[in-house]
Amino acid sequence: MKRTEKVEIRVSQEEKQTLTKLAQQEGESVSGLIRSLVEKYMTLNAASTTRRLPKWKLAGLLLLAVFVGHLLTALMVRLH
C-alpha cells in the first residue's frame, strides 16, 4: 500500500533554481523543503479554520450586537 501521494506543480526555471539553492542551504531536497512548507501552511490554516463561526452564528451575534446597541442608545436618551 502506498503511504504517500504525489503532487506535481509547474515552476519557472528561475524558481526551480532558487528552490534548489534554498533546499541545499537547509540541507534538504526540494521535495523535503516543499513538503515542510506545505505542512506549516496547513498547520497555520487548520488552526484558523477551526475557530471560524458558522455564518448563522455570526449573523445572530451581529443582530444581538445591534439590538444591545439600540437598547443602550434608548436608555441613554431617556436618562438625559
N, C-alpha and C positions, 0 to 999 in steps of 0.2 A: 504494500500500500504506500502511495506517495505521501510524504509528510509535508511537502511544500508545493506551492503553486508558482507558476512563472508569470510575470507581468512584463510586457515589453513596452518600452517608451522610445520615442524618437527625440534625439537632441542634435544640435548642430555639431560640427567638428570641433569648433572652439569650446562649446560646452563640455564635450566629452574630454577634451584635453585638460580643461580646468578641473573637472571631476576627478580625472586620473591623478593629477598633481595633488589635489586636496586629499584624496584617499591615501596616496603614498605618504603624505605628511602625517596622517593619522595612523599609519601602519595598517591600513585596511585595504580591502579590494573595493572597487567601485560598487559592486553589488552590496557589500557589507556596509559601506557608507550610506547608500541609498536606503537600505533596509533599516538602519538605525534612525535615519531622518524620518522615515515613514512611521516607525514605532513612536518616536517623540511626538510627531504630528497627531497621531491617533490618540495618544495619552492625553495631550492637551485638549483636544477637541471632544473626546469622550467625556471628560470631566465637565466641560461647559454644556454639552447637550443633556446631561443628566439633571442639570439644575434648571433647565427651561420649564416654565409653566405651560400647561396646555392653554390654548387660546381662550377657551371658555372660562378658565380660572382667571386669566389675565383680564378679560373683559369684565368679569364680576368684580375684581379688585378695583378696576378703573371706575365702574359705576358706584361702588361703595365710597371711593375717594371723592367723587363728585357729590354724592349725597351728603357725606360728612362735611365737605366744604360748604355746601348750601346751608346746612343746619348751623354751622358756626357763623356764617355771614348773617343769617337771620337773627341769631342770638346777639351778635354784636350790634346790629341795627336796633334791636329792642332795648338793649342796655344803654344806648346813647340817646 
